[in-house]
Amino acid sequence: MLFLHDDKIQSMDELSLPGKTILVTGAARRIGRALALACARAGANIIIHYNESEEEAAELQKEIESLDRRAWMIQADLGKPASIEKLISQAIKAGPIYGLVNNAAIFESLTMQDATLADWERHLAVNLTAPFLLSQAFAKQVPANESGRIVNLLDWRALRPGADHFPYTVSKSALAAMTRSLAIALAPNITVNGLALGAILPPSDKPVNEKILKDIPAKRWGGPKEIADALIFLLAGSAYITGEIIQIDGGRHLI
């Protein structure tokens, strides 16, 4: 893939983030870990947010540092606004943050009938309120003459909501709307985009349901690299793309 950037034609292989600092929430495990490593391999220093996965976060920090990058671990419960404020105040000690990747999320299989008020509020707190507060604080620390990038991790359900995973789906749909609103509110210095994921990585805590593949035109699970490539494109590529939501779901949203 070739595109113009700063009047020069670049390929995906040439996109880089040398010396940039990127905050990735929920970075210790699975997709968050893959995204943090992709940014580090592209030259970025990484702020590793985690909640309970301290051991995994420490392992990730070592791996990033082995790439000759800097990495900081910060624990925070994104369900608590005071904890989010602490996260940002600690993160900016590393210097200006260039990129914010809102990856952390709660994903529970609850129907509208089964979900309690506590379930509803917990999903909204982590999946919607936390990205709002983090984006607000991030924007305040970006110097007036500098640029910044925000990327929100969404779900194909966000753009085609159904009745399953009800609190999760509604929270992600709201985050999709917020992505577009933030793109307007934070322009022109800060771009805000989203990645809407489909079947990426089979679940690690329950049997794999391969029947899901019948609804995916690509007929396979997606891999972390496919998300990572899109993330680097949004963080290091054209600054003329904002308010965009890229579907990484093998065409599932079309069915």
C-alpha positions as CSV (number, residue, x, y, z in Angstrom):
1,M,0.0,0.0,0.0
2,L,1.4,3.4,-1.0
3,F,0.2,6.8,0.0
4,L,1.4,10.4,0.2
5,H,2.7,11.7,3.5
6,D,4.4,15.1,3.8
7,D,4.5,15.2,0.0
8,K,6.5,11.9,-0.1
9,I,5.2,8.5,-1.2
10,Q,5.5,6.0,1.7
11,S,4.6,2.4,2.0
12,M,3.2,0.7,5.1
13,D,6.7,-0.7,5.8
14,E,8.1,2.8,6.1
15,L,5.5,4.1,8.6
16,S,7.2,4.7,12.0
17,L,6.8,6.5,15.3
18,P,10.4,7.3,16.3
19,G,10.6,8.8,19.8
20,K,6.8,9.2,20.1
21,T,5.1,8.2,23.3
22,I,1.9,6.1,23.1
23,L,-0.5,5.3,25.9
24,V,-2.3,2.0,25.4
25,T,-5.0,1.0,27.8
26,G,-5.5,-2.6,28.6
27,A,-2.0,-3.2,27.2
28,A,-0.9,-6.2,29.2
29,R,-2.8,-9.0,27.4
30,R,-4.1,-10.2,24.1
31,I,-4.9,-7.5,21.5
32,G,-3.7,-4.7,23.8
33,R,-0.3,-6.4,24.1
34,A,-0.1,-6.9,20.3
35,L,-0.9,-3.2,19.7
36,A,1.7,-2.0,22.3
37,L,4.4,-4.2,20.7
38,A,3.5,-3.0,17.2
39,C,3.9,0.6,18.3
40,A,7.2,-0.2,20.0
41,R,8.5,-1.9,16.9
42,A,7.6,1.2,14.9
43,G,9.9,3.2,17.2
44,A,7.5,4.4,19.9
45,N,7.9,4.5,23.7
46,I,5.0,2.9,25.4
47,I,2.9,3.6,28.5
48,I,1.5,0.3,29.5
49,H,-1.8,0.6,31.3
50,Y,-3.1,-2.4,33.2
51,N,-5.6,-3.1,35.9
52,E,-5.1,-6.6,37.4
53,S,-2.5,-8.1,35.0
54,E,0.6,-6.9,36.7
55,E,2.7,-9.9,35.8
56,E,1.8,-9.8,32.1
57,A,2.4,-6.0,32.1
58,A,5.9,-6.5,33.6
59,E,6.7,-9.1,30.9
60,L,5.6,-6.7,28.2
61,Q,7.7,-3.9,29.7
62,K,10.8,-6.2,29.5
63,E,10.0,-7.1,25.9
64,I,9.6,-3.5,24.8
65,E,12.8,-2.5,26.6
66,S,14.6,-5.3,24.7
67,L,13.7,-3.4,21.5
68,D,15.6,-0.4,22.9
69,R,12.4,1.5,23.6
70,R,11.3,3.0,26.9
71,A,8.2,1.5,28.7
72,W,6.3,2.5,31.8
73,M,3.7,0.5,33.7
74,I,0.8,2.3,35.3
75,Q,-2.0,0.5,37.1
76,A,-5.5,2.0,37.1
77,D,-9.1,0.8,37.4
78,L,-10.8,2.5,34.5
79,G,-14.2,2.0,36.2
80,K,-13.2,4.7,38.7
81,P,-12.8,8.4,37.6
82,A,-10.3,9.1,40.3
83,S,-8.1,6.3,39.1
84,I,-8.2,7.6,35.5
85,E,-7.1,11.0,36.8
86,K,-4.2,9.4,38.5
87,L,-3.3,7.4,35.3
88,I,-3.1,10.6,33.2
89,S,-1.1,12.5,35.9
90,Q,1.4,9.7,36.1
91,A,1.5,9.2,32.3
92,I,2.4,12.8,31.4
93,K,5.5,12.5,33.6
94,A,6.9,10.6,30.7
95,G,6.7,13.7,28.6
96,P,4.1,14.8,26.0
97,I,1.9,11.9,24.9
98,Y,1.5,11.7,21.1
99,G,-1.0,8.9,20.8
100,L,-3.8,7.5,22.9
101,V,-5.1,4.0,22.2
102,N,-8.4,3.3,24.0
103,N,-8.3,-0.5,24.0
104,A,-9.4,-1.6,27.5
105,A,-13.0,-2.8,27.6
106,I,-15.5,-5.0,29.4
107,F,-17.1,-7.7,27.3
108,E,-19.9,-9.7,28.9
109,S,-22.6,-11.8,27.3
110,L,-25.7,-10.2,28.8
111,T,-29.1,-9.8,27.3
112,M,-31.3,-6.8,27.9
113,Q,-33.4,-8.9,30.3
114,D,-30.4,-10.3,32.2
115,A,-28.4,-7.1,32.6
116,T,-28.7,-5.4,35.9
117,L,-28.2,-1.7,36.5
118,A,-24.8,-2.5,37.9
119,D,-23.8,-4.4,34.8
120,W,-25.0,-1.5,32.6
121,E,-23.1,1.1,34.6
122,R,-19.9,-1.0,34.7
123,H,-19.8,-1.3,30.9
124,L,-20.5,2.3,30.3
125,A,-17.9,3.4,32.9
126,V,-15.1,1.4,31.3
127,N,-16.1,1.3,27.6
128,L,-17.4,4.9,27.2
129,T,-16.7,7.2,30.2
130,A,-13.1,6.2,30.5
131,P,-12.2,6.9,26.9
132,F,-14.0,10.2,27.2
133,L,-12.0,11.2,30.3
134,L,-8.8,9.9,28.8
135,S,-9.4,11.7,25.5
136,Q,-10.2,15.0,27.3
137,A,-7.1,14.8,29.5
138,F,-5.0,13.7,26.5
139,A,-6.1,16.7,24.4
140,K,-5.3,19.1,27.2
141,Q,-1.6,18.0,27.3
142,V,-1.0,18.2,23.6
143,P,0.9,21.4,22.9
144,A,-1.0,24.0,20.8
145,N,1.5,23.8,18.0
146,E,1.8,20.0,18.0
147,S,-0.3,17.2,16.8
148,G,-1.7,14.1,18.4
149,R,-3.7,10.9,17.5
150,I,-6.5,9.0,19.3
151,V,-7.6,5.6,18.2
152,N,-10.6,3.9,19.8
153,L,-11.0,0.2,19.6
154,L,-14.6,-0.6,18.7
155,D,-16.6,-3.7,17.5
156,W,-18.4,-4.5,14.3
157,R,-21.5,-4.7,16.6
158,A,-21.1,-1.0,17.2
159,L,-22.2,-0.1,13.7
160,R,-24.8,-3.0,13.4
161,P,-26.1,-3.4,17.0
162,G,-28.1,-6.4,17.9
163,A,-29.7,-7.8,21.1
164,D,-26.7,-9.9,22.2
165,H,-24.0,-8.6,24.6
166,F,-26.5,-5.7,25.3
167,P,-24.6,-3.4,27.7
168,Y,-21.3,-4.0,25.7
169,T,-22.9,-3.3,22.3
170,V,-24.6,-0.1,23.4
171,S,-21.5,1.2,25.1
172,K,-19.4,0.5,21.9
173,S,-22.1,2.1,19.7
174,A,-21.9,5.2,21.9
175,L,-18.1,5.1,21.6
176,A,-18.4,5.0,17.8
177,A,-20.6,8.2,18.0
178,M,-18.1,9.8,20.3
179,T,-15.2,9.0,18.0
180,R,-16.8,11.1,15.3
181,S,-17.8,13.9,17.6
182,L,-14.3,14.0,19.0
183,A,-12.8,14.2,15.5
184,I,-14.7,17.4,15.0
185,A,-14.1,18.8,18.5
186,L,-10.4,18.2,18.5
187,A,-9.6,19.2,15.0
188,P,-7.3,20.3,13.4
189,N,-4.4,19.2,15.7
190,I,-5.7,15.9,16.9
191,T,-7.1,13.1,14.7
192,V,-9.6,10.7,16.2
193,N,-10.4,7.4,14.5
194,G,-11.7,3.9,15.3
195,L,-11.0,0.3,14.6
196,A,-14.1,-1.9,14.6
197,L,-13.0,-5.5,15.2
198,G,-14.7,-8.7,14.3
199,A,-13.6,-12.2,15.1
200,I,-10.0,-11.5,16.2
201,L,-8.3,-14.2,18.2
202,P,-10.4,-17.1,19.4
203,P,-11.5,-16.7,23.1
204,S,-9.0,-18.0,25.6
205,D,-11.5,-18.8,28.4
206,K,-14.1,-20.9,26.7
207,P,-14.4,-23.4,23.8
208,V,-14.0,-22.0,20.3
209,N,-17.2,-21.7,18.3
210,E,-16.1,-22.3,14.8
211,K,-19.7,-21.8,13.6
212,I,-19.0,-18.1,13.8
213,L,-16.9,-18.4,10.6
214,K,-20.0,-19.1,8.5
215,D,-21.0,-15.5,8.9
216,I,-17.6,-14.1,7.9
217,P,-16.9,-13.7,4.1
218,A,-13.2,-14.2,4.8
219,K,-14.0,-17.6,6.4
220,R,-11.3,-17.3,9.1
221,W,-10.4,-15.6,12.3
222,G,-8.4,-12.4,12.1
223,G,-5.0,-12.0,13.7
224,P,-3.4,-9.3,15.9
225,K,-1.1,-8.2,13.1
226,E,-4.0,-7.1,11.0
227,I,-5.2,-4.8,13.7
228,A,-1.6,-3.7,14.4
229,D,-1.1,-2.7,10.8
230,A,-4.3,-0.6,10.8
231,L,-3.3,1.0,14.1
232,I,0.2,2.1,12.8
233,F,-1.5,3.5,9.7
234,L,-3.7,5.7,11.8
235,L,-1.0,6.7,14.2
236,A,1.8,7.3,11.7
237,G,0.1,7.8,8.4
238,S,-2.0,10.6,6.9
239,A,-3.2,13.3,9.2
240,Y,-6.0,14.0,6.7
241,I,-7.9,11.0,8.0
242,T,-10.1,11.7,11.0
243,G,-13.6,10.6,12.2
244,E,-13.1,7.3,10.3
245,I,-14.0,3.9,11.5
246,I,-12.2,1.0,9.8
247,Q,-13.9,-2.3,9.9
248,I,-11.4,-5.2,10.6
249,D,-13.9,-8.1,10.5
250,G,-13.4,-10.0,7.3
251,G,-16.5,-8.5,5.9
252,R,-18.8,-9.6,8.7
253,H,-20.6,-6.3,8.9
254,L,-21.8,-6.9,5.4
255,I,-23.8,-10.1,6.2
